[in-house]
Amino acid sequence: MDDAAHCDRLAFMRDGKIIALGTPDELTQATGQAKATLEDAFLYFIKHGGVNKNVQ
């Protein structure tokens, strides 16, 4: 996910559905962890079974 940090916007997908959409900063900040990585953010969205508010 190192290259993903350089993108303007990202979409995390699971089972063919978008579970999170936003900038790398928005996605990592959603975890509530100060030093979260994009991998942490992906796991956060999987564990919480939710979709972030930016997904339409």
HELIX and SHEET records of a PDB file:
HELIX    1   1 ASP A    3  HIS A    6  5                                   4    
HELIX    2   2 PRO A   24  GLN A   29  1                                   6    
HELIX    3   3 LEU A   38  LYS A   47  1                                  10    
SHEET    1   A 2 LEU A  10  ARG A  14  0                                        
SHEET    2   A 2 LYS A  17  GLY A  22 -1                                        
END                                                                             
